[in-house]
């Protein structure tokens, strides 16, 4: 059967039955089409383990895929082929017997407190053409750094989800289809209020909080990418949207935030995911090592009082053996 027809059916099933997000469906389509184009596959019966293995291994060796890319493509293909087996289009999953590369464990990239402060100051003082643009861009970066939202969560944030009077914002259907409430600190509330004042002055009525400069519609993914590029150019920092989420988590731990509370604010299913940021926070680790019991009682060598009061004698050296010998004067 034609693999493109099966892919369309699989994406419909994943959307309406499994409830997968638009980004997940886009990833499935990209991975399966990439495999078909590179391996010249058009029928699902041509998808054998040897072809899947060749596709993944060539990508690793020739295209220099990282381990994360390899694993993502393998998982996407495995889910699609598993559905094909379930529907009776394949006898077995051709991606099941392929070994995964070892995943390198790295600390999440983040900005320091000084770099995050510099970023907000640059955005607020940069000569933007319009006042609306200035305070919108500042509110976007402040929301990333003070609330730890993901990119799509920020773009989908609506006016009804923002409650500055009670200092909270509601994340509707975040990653994994989970709702959560994130507290808003006074600094972020002040930035959002400045932006909302400009938004109201221009008569924006669209439901999204962050809007386009020229049209009454939500801020787009491409517009955010251009804003990130502009911020990199003006600050010299290699900023990414998810890096600012890592920065939020690390700075919260350095400020003494409870790990469980941080896990809820970030929308993690497992607190072990949040615990990764403990290793990234050097200030937090220094604060913990300072609690070592021996730090409060440094051991110093004691000198007997008789030795301390013993008079010192001049020293002369023996002419033959060069041994210092004490002599009284």
Buried (B, 14 or more C-beta within 10 A) or exposed (E): EEBBEBBEBBBEBBBEEEEBBEEBBEBBBEBBEBBBEBBEBEEBEEBBBEBBBEBBEEBBEEEEBEEEBBBBBBBBBBBBBBBBBEBEBBEEBBBEEBEEBEEEEEEBEBBBEEBBEBBBEBBBEBEBEEEBBBBBBBBBBBBBBBBBBBBBBBBBBBEEBBEBEEEBBBBBBBBEEEEBBBEBEEEBBBBBEBBBEBBEEEEBEBEBBBBBBEEEEBBBEEBBEEBBEBBBEEBEBEBEBEBBBBBBBBBBBBEEBEEEEBBBBBBBEEEEEBBBBBEBBEBBBEEEEEEEEEEEEEEEEEEEEEEEEEEEEEEEEEEEEEEEEEEEE
